[in-house]
Amino acid sequence: MAFIPFIDNLGLVVGLILTGAVILTYTSIRAFMSLLRNDPTQLRATLKSSAVPAGIVGGVALALGLFTEFTWPFLLSDGLGSYDIFFGDVITLFAMVLIVYAIVAFYGLKLEYAGLFAFVAGAITAWYGYWGYTTLVAPGALGLTKDPLETFLLYGAFAAAGVFALPASLVVDWFLDHPGTTFTRFSLSLRPASERTVTDSQGTDGPANARYRLPYYVYLLTIWFPIFMLLAAIAAWFYLGDIIPGHLTTPP
């Protein structure tokens, strides 16, 4: 077939994924420390500050994802016909999650809907990772890439992080909406936080000057997001190390 100009952006795409994962991991750890210290001011500042790098990474990743989707030159007969879907769809979803988070965090809006978006994107990514790893591409050969296991781990870690982003965002929203000397128990009541009495704000864990404590279920709801985000960053690091040599020595 005739020569078709092609720009191989996979290395840069994985690099952006790694950068985004590191930003979200660091931000989630800083946010969790603010929860432990009962410091809503620092928590808001952490979220707002992280919005700038997250938005930049998301914007560049979205441009690359859409470029891959719209300009993919290969056909199924070339053996690369579905790679724009397998990689382009997921990086585009990841980019949109970063951009939505950046907007919400910068303007101090509720993280709940960004977490919901991440949850859906994570579930979709899990399916892409599963089928990308189990698809029979040749007799006895599984996986749509030369690194099927690394790809599966990368997609799986990001999928899990996306799913656990929803409960983590709900905890952060609840904490910011209910200031006080103790962590207010979750409730389906929509009563504004300003209606809480002094007794309510002190809770049952001790006087107002007692050490601020988070319930155990808060740890369970929030700790998994930074854990899986860190695992996603590690997976992206090793994946990047696997693909860079081949992409540099055999450029398109």
PyMOL commands that set and color helices and strands:
alter all, ss='L'
color gray80, all
select helices_A, chain A and resi 10-36+40-71+76-78+83-106+112-134+148-177+193-195+198-202+216-222+224-249
alter helices_A, ss='H'
color red, helices_A
select strands_A, chain A and resi 136-138+141-142
alter strands_A, ss='S'
color yellow, strands_A
deselect
rebuild
show_as cartoon
